[in-house]
Amino acid sequence: MLTRHPLTSYPSILEVMSLLDCSVIQDLSDVDNGKAVFALGDDAEPAAGMHGFTASPYLNTLAELDQFCAKNLDQYQAIADVLDRTNALPDVWFWDIPVPANIEDPRD
């Protein structure tokens, strides 16, 4: 869990975390340059037999992640409904599905 960034300031992140029982993943791979990116999901723990998943794209700030979650709460609710019925997460997440070039992408 992130200790330097209180998540109470990000209600949409908290809602999606609750819907999907996940957490914020902070990728510190470029932290030396002051760059960290954030996503929702859970890290894999192979020793425990747990497969990880990423429930959002990686974004540059928690504010951007919260905005993404807010714009897509209906998508996350639909995923949570399927998860409750089938205990399965999607193989392909909604932001990975290509939008035809002649249609405006509603995710923008």
Helices and strands as residue ranges (DSSP letters): G 7-9, H 11-20, E 23-30, G 31-33, E 35-42, G 46-48, E 53-54, H 62-71, H 73-86, G 94-96
